[in-house]
Amino acid sequence: MLAAVGLLALAGGCASQARVDAVVRISEVSFAPREVRIPVGGTVEWRFEDGGLLHEVHADGVFDSGVLGERTFRFTFDTPGDVEYRCSIHPYMSGIVHVG
């Protein structure tokens, strides 16, 4: 009985995870790939893999990851269009998400 409850709890936790439509790696002080294309309602995951070097991903008025080291940040885009983003710590780091 306890095993069944544990499995249900685990399955419920997995169901709440958003599907990832594109992954952007943050490594060597750059976004790779710099441009991604996703459907409306799609999710992008940024993976901070730069040896603990701090970065921040933001698009003015849309999202802000906060300053992170070795972590991930996800955002789901519900509006079609092009969203340009950058790292406020390293302003030469920029990218774009094409939604739709």
C-alpha positions as CSV (number, residue, x, y, z in Angstrom):
1,M,0.0,0.0,0.0
2,L,2.8,2.5,0.9
3,A,4.6,1.7,-2.3
4,A,1.5,2.4,-4.3
5,V,1.0,5.8,-2.6
6,G,4.7,6.6,-3.2
7,L,4.4,5.8,-6.9
8,L,1.3,8.0,-7.2
9,A,3.1,10.9,-5.4
10,L,6.1,10.5,-7.7
11,A,3.9,10.3,-10.8
12,G,2.0,13.4,-9.7
13,G,5.3,15.3,-9.3
14,C,6.4,14.4,-12.8
15,A,3.1,15.5,-14.3
16,S,3.6,19.0,-13.0
17,Q,6.9,19.5,-14.9
18,A,6.5,21.7,-18.0
19,R,7.5,20.1,-21.3
20,V,10.7,21.7,-22.5
21,D,10.6,22.7,-26.2
22,A,14.1,24.2,-26.4
23,V,17.3,24.2,-24.3
24,V,19.8,27.0,-24.3
25,R,23.1,26.2,-22.6
26,I,25.0,29.1,-20.9
27,S,28.6,28.1,-21.2
28,E,31.9,29.9,-22.0
29,V,30.1,33.3,-21.4
30,S,27.6,32.7,-24.3
31,F,24.1,31.4,-25.1
32,A,24.1,28.3,-27.3
33,P,22.1,28.3,-29.4
34,R,21.6,32.0,-29.6
35,E,18.2,31.7,-31.3
36,V,15.5,29.1,-30.7
37,R,12.1,28.6,-32.2
38,I,9.2,27.3,-30.2
39,P,5.4,27.1,-30.5
40,V,3.0,29.4,-28.6
41,G,2.7,27.8,-25.1
42,G,6.2,26.4,-25.5
43,T,8.9,26.3,-22.8
44,V,12.5,27.3,-23.0
45,E,15.0,26.0,-20.4
46,W,18.3,27.9,-19.8
47,R,21.0,25.6,-18.3
48,F,23.7,27.6,-16.4
49,E,26.8,25.4,-17.1
50,D,29.6,27.9,-16.9
51,G,31.6,26.6,-13.9
52,G,29.7,28.6,-11.3
53,L,30.2,31.9,-13.2
54,L,27.2,34.0,-12.4
55,H,24.7,35.0,-15.2
56,E,21.2,36.4,-15.4
57,V,18.7,35.9,-18.2
58,H,16.0,38.5,-18.7
59,A,13.7,40.0,-21.3
60,D,12.4,43.4,-20.2
61,G,8.8,43.1,-18.9
62,V,8.6,39.4,-19.8
63,F,10.9,37.3,-17.5
64,D,13.9,37.5,-15.3
65,S,15.8,34.5,-14.0
66,G,17.6,36.3,-11.3
67,V,21.4,35.9,-10.8
68,L,22.2,32.2,-11.0
69,G,25.3,29.9,-11.1
70,E,24.9,26.2,-11.7
71,R,21.2,25.9,-12.1
72,T,18.4,25.9,-14.6
73,F,15.6,28.4,-15.4
74,R,12.4,27.7,-17.4
75,F,9.9,30.1,-18.9
76,T,6.7,29.3,-20.9
77,F,5.9,31.8,-23.7
78,D,2.1,32.3,-24.2
79,T,2.3,35.2,-26.7
80,P,3.5,34.8,-30.3
81,G,6.4,37.0,-31.5
82,D,10.1,37.5,-31.1
83,V,11.5,37.9,-27.6
84,E,15.0,39.3,-27.3
85,Y,16.9,38.5,-24.0
86,R,20.3,39.2,-22.5
87,C,22.5,38.7,-19.5
88,S,22.6,41.9,-17.4
89,I,26.0,40.9,-16.0
90,H,27.5,40.3,-19.4
91,P,25.5,42.7,-21.7
92,Y,27.2,41.4,-24.9
93,M,25.4,38.1,-24.2
94,S,22.1,38.1,-26.0
95,G,19.7,35.8,-27.7
96,I,16.2,35.6,-29.2
97,V,13.2,33.3,-28.8
98,H,10.9,33.1,-31.8
99,V,7.4,32.1,-30.5
100,G,4.8,30.9,-32.9
